């Protein structure tokens, strides 16, 4: 026996893979810089069409980002606080703003991102930067857990290339990635806090939390804070049950410091979040519609908002996509075959329960089973228990209306949970957690070889054999599997039937994914078994697994990467004929436009804020947080209404065909584009003859039925005013119309009422008549009105939310202080180390 062992050892020493050790090649001090370099290189290769090929991604949200770029970068007086280009105006923080320069900590990220994109001369490469950050922060987390360079890289790549994370890049949800990138760093600090809390660690926690909230995607931020709450709850309960009094004391300190760090982090972004908080109750996310208020429905589950919020509910059956990505179709794919004359055609192959998806929720079959392996073999580790708990809980929550027992409890009773839609979005956290679990699974393998656990070695061998048999069977019965899958598609009903012509293509994709997946998992457990038999070094094991993971995830990730030529993308923003025709009118007064064409960007169905790119004030727009009052008009009246156009200064309208509407003058026409000037339109600001009070729903119905003349009467809600009818000498003239400041010259013949057709918003808008502040009344359900006394006056409307100015200076002071303290700590720490070294 001894001779056999010696022979084996001799063979091992001669094998490259048995002796491969990265520590012998690269010293530890160079490994983190090398890891960062490897991450950058892999991303540059995978996204080479973007970085080197003049390609980019295109989606509705990416077009929206580009559409807002002109507004963001335009010259202006001061910082942009109000956006007048959409929905008759809304707070700029609710949709997009320029760089917040006073936030020095956030500016480090912002300038880094813009520098990165400048290197490649492509705006959207800045969004790839966000995905790289997710890989880097996951890499750093694993290094903090004593993982090797290769293992940390594996987890970093597995996280950022999980399809649920990649999706955000493909569709332009870039702010989600910023917040997700902070999550691994926060977990790292929480684990540190459980042991010891240094002042520098506290400051780092502040910075990481600031980056979390800096992303400003409230739903992802909410889920991360929810995860942190569960972390503390889990560890408190566990330490109490196990009577770990020292840990209980440490947790109490940790909670206190975490709350303090959160408060400071929020104060660093107070200018943003205070305004978002203020706006919430005036938006579609924070207030019920007039229709819902009128119905006063007691059946919460049947409300329109509940259906809206739960449309994208994951289903239990779709958990199979964790293992086989094409189980319910692969989402967006490129088809090339007989039906397309062998030309590539983009199709969406999804046939699951949700309305549509672009990519499946796939974190990789190797990652999935290694994560399960960690749960089984390292269950005694409390952090593994915690990660398992939130994974199971979040998967159940993602079921939404498909598992109402838990979801409805949270939706109706958990604070702010009902503000969000797309329950499946919580799976982004699961896709961040599973690679970490997989990393611990590999660490468990490494520990197993040290402890020589033969029972687990046998388990790995048998697991490899089982998957190997399944792999062989999947090849032998490939035809039967294809037939079953076609029946599976047909069972989806209408969604399945629309894919009838490509059943064969879909079945081939599914069987291919199944066979490749079984091959990969068979190889994974075979390699693990060989490793335990001392035939491979630890770094060789991880290197093979890294290759498997990258091959698996990049193969699936490529399916959702729909590239377009950047030149073609930029051509989308060529000034259309209708914009040219409107600008040729050289209109000096403020006006709004409305595109009612059925095709093309900028219309009602494909708005994407396209008209804002040309700095035209669009009566319509695109945002998930529209002003509530505006949406009430859309719900009850609709955008196509002459009275609404007249009242709200919609001066130019675009149609596919000629129209015969009284007061409309044709100013430009082409084959399918007809631009009309609305000569019956009222100016942005004007005096009305009288003021009255009616229920709001009745007012909107009067507008809908065109039985209301906005020049003759203005309606207030529960307010009685004594108003004089203006005579012929009265006038209103706008002398300056800025984003956050409007100046008017007016002459009132008596106590006249002035209507301004901009969104009523009391949190920051003020009105002054000759320097004296006056009351702004909510008029005609959602717009502004003031009483102007007799005589000539200078009137100013100005938007100056106190929360912004308080937050701006708080952020400036705090960020400077934090950076100074961190630099000071590092300086004195290094000085102390040098003195200690010299003393020795």
Secondary structure, DSSP 8 states (H G I E B T S, - for coil): -HHHHHHHHHHHHH-HHHH--HHHHS-GGGHHHHHHHHHHHHHHHHTHHHHTSSEEE--HHHHHHHHTHHHHHS--SS---EETTSTT-EEGGGT-----TT-HHHHHHHHHHHHHHHHTT-TTHHHHHHHHHHHHHHHHHHHHTT--HHHHHHHHHHHHTSHHHHHHHHHT-HHHHHHHHHHHHHHHHHHHHTT---HHHHHHHHHHHHHHHHT--HHHHHHHHHHHHHHHHHHHHHHHHTT-HHHHHHHHHHHHHHHHHHHHHHHHTHHHHHHHHHHHTTBTTTS--HHHHHHT-S-GGGSHHHHHHHTT---GGGGGGGTSTTTT--SEEEE-SGGGTT--EEEE---SSSS--SS-----HHHHHHHHHHHHHSTTSHHHHHHHHHHHHHHHHHTGGGGHHHHHHHHHHSTTGGG---GGGGHHHHHHHHHHHHHHHHHHHHHHHHHT-HHHHHHHHHHHHHHHHHHHHHHHTHHHHHHHHHHHHHTTTHHHHTTGGGHHHHHHHHHHHHHHHHHHHHHHHHHHHHHHTTSS-HHHHHHHHHHHHHHHHHHHHHHH--EEEHHHHHHTTS--HHHHHHHTT---S--EEEE--SSSTTSSSS-TTGGGGGT--BSS---SS-BHHHHHHHHHT-S--HHHHHHTTEEEEEESS----TTEEEEEE-SS-EEEEETT---SEEEESEEEE--HHHHHHHHHTT---TTTEEEESS---------TT-EEEEEEE-SSEEEEEEEESSSEEEEEEEE--TTTEEEEETTEEE--EEETTTEEEEEE-SEEEEEEEEE--HHHHHHHHHHHHHHHHHHHHHHHHHHHHHHHHHHHHHH-
